[in-house]
Amino acid sequence: MADTAHDVIVVGGGPGGYAAALYGTAAGLDVGLVEMGRVGGTCLHVGCIPAKELLETASVFRTVARAGQFGVEAGPPALNWTTTMARKQQVIDRLTGGLSSLLNRRKVTVYEGTGSLRPGPAVAVAGRSGERTTLEAGAVILATGSTPRTIAGFEVDGTVVMTSDELLSVEALPRSAAVIGGGAIGCEFASMMGDLGVEVTVLEALPRILAGCDADVASVVQRSFRKRGITVRAGVKVHGHQPRPDGSGAVVSYGDGQTADVDVVVVSVGRRPRSGSLGLEATGAAVDERGFVAVDGRCRTGEAGVWAVGDLIDTPQLAHTAFAEGMLAVKDILGEDPEPLDRLGTPWCIYCHPEVAFAGHTEESAAAAGFEVVTSSHRHVGNGRAMIVGDTEGVVKVIAERCPDGTGGRVLGVHMAGPWVTEQLGQGYLAVNWEATVDEVAAFIQPHPTLSELFGESVLSLTGRSLHG
Ligand code: NAI
């Protein structure tokens, strides 16, 4: 006999879980949410929010360092890391407090403890002080997220070898760091530390950093890193590390006998789903060889009445994908026959400097998918607003289906690097996902002077006529 019952029990209070809970109550469902730590998940506590907050510190530092160019004599900037960390924590705490009150206002019942799945479906909750409760559910949504992946030869000790979990709370910035993995996390940390004076070496196994991004966009970031003194070694294997005799750092060996003597090693080689302790073995929910819970297009697992969302399933490991999946699962529970999400249409935003944002096909992936493509790129160096803000490193590239006359048809992808592109992706995202043509998008007016004119110009050029280039 269950202690208590709800229409939906959500296991995990990160973006996937809390979105499902809030959306569920908005649709009139009675929802219980099981969380073993604080609500907010990786995103709020050791992911998106603290990482972007520290990147903003780096941005302020850069701005102050070049204030003299604008005639503002501020003197060389100096970093007070204690204040930096306190501000980061303040942002986290305010958001966590806001989320807790919202869940409370929406009458989501939050259970503190670790949840695991039971047939029924039901969820067993092991509380922090050992008490056990069983919750009976009409439906269960699993949303327990992921943890950083580690690699052999680099066991995390939290002081010399660390992952994003530890780096986001270090007591002092190191003087030097090796970042293993040049994906989203690696590039954001390399950029942040590099701007704040840390000597950074990025070690990436693939031939280039940001391998999932369009090559032209990735090369803008790589060039900027080089100019700012951030070393990138791509196409190299890392072999292991030898602690310095005094324990203050380590010598990382990589490539063909090369070494990097650094204070800290940051391992950012992907994230692993947290599916191991959910008790799925005793149910019909299958887990693949990498630990992802297997789901169909509507996030249904193999166990009747059980859905899984967010980093737990093999879809882009992004907070906003988790939000969308949480809502999709609720719609499916309500029998609303929701459309599966289109993975290719996902908006991606990476907050290193220069920022990266994109949606849809890269030039390479469009060609691989069999499209005849035509592209147009415009660089920030010629844009008035970019000159005004003094940030002219960047490119906007639009990829379209090629019409017989050589002009562009449907917009297949929009890829950007440069100042605030994470805030400018909206138009490109809509163009790709609405399957708009370049003629339709080019008919819209872009305000002047703005950075978004680069998108307008790129689309206009694909119509076969252009204004500035
Ligand atoms: P990732 O998969 O984006 O990048 C990992 C990188 O490490 C890849 O380039 C891979 O080739 C490289 N790598 C793997 N093993 C290696 C090895 N032994 N030696 C050297 N390089 C190696 O994973 P990341 O950056 O850890 O991020 C985890 C997840 O979180 C990703 O899905 C990422 O997209 C997401 N995320 C997204 C952010 C954003 O969109 N702003 C920010 C942070 C994370």
Boltz pocket constraint, residues with backbone or C-beta under 6 A from the ligand:
constraints:
  - pocket:
      binder: B
      contacts: [[A, 151], [A, 180], [A, 181], [A, 182], [A, 183], [A, 184], [A, 185], [A, 186], [A, 188], [A, 203], [A, 204], [A, 205], [A, 206], [A, 208], [A, 209], [A, 210], [A, 211], [A, 236], [A, 237], [A, 238], [A, 268], [A, 269], [A, 270], [A, 271], [A, 316], [A, 317], [A, 318], [A, 348], [A, 349], [A, 350], [A, 351]]
      max_distance: 6.0
